[in-house]
């Protein structure tokens, strides 16, 4: 229950029971007042009679109660915050490939794919390897850099994806952490 409303229930109880004092005095009794005679014009409307008023005074209430003062300032509480957990360290990206696939093999693999534009392709970064996966950045004259993700090496080299954004569901789910850091930035 809120601090300000704690006093509300007792105050209401006192107010309701305080109204149950002595009943009001009965109306005065006495001889009836004489009525004045009114003559009505023939065929006309009768104006309404002026209402009579009576004033009665009720005795003052016999019960009193005191309402506790309402505080003008509320107590302040300082919210507590949980300590911010340190972020989990991002794994480092894959290391440069020491053997296969080579940059030339990645360029040859990329040229075979229908979505890769024709033009002069050069390796601008990589290839980087982690397990059987590789990541390479290719440059083209007059175009954005193209990222290529592949698996395998030599004769088993297989295309996974290429483009300006290679963080697709397959890379997210299957690529080693070092390749995901390069392809998806996590």
Number of C-alpha atoms within 10 A of each C-alpha: 5 6 10 11 11 10 14 13 10 12 16 11 10 16 14 10 11 14 12 11 12 11 9 10 10 7 8 7 6 6 6 6 6 6 6 6 6 7 7 10 8 7 6 7 8 11 7 6 6 6 5 5 6 5 5 11 7 10 11 8 11 10 12 9 9 7 11 9 8 11 9 6 6 9 6 6 6 5 6 6 6 6 6 6 6 6 6 6 7 11 13 13 19 22 15 15 17 10 10 17 26 18 20 14 15 27 18 11 15 25 15 10 12 8 11 14 13 10 12 12 20 17 19 15 15 21 28 23 26 19 13 15 25 32 30 26 24 24 17 16 10 8 9 11 18 22 23 26 27 24 18 16 17 11 8 10 18 16 17 15 19 21 16 12 12 21 21 12 9 11 20 17 11 11 22 18 22 23 29 23 18 21 23 14 13 15
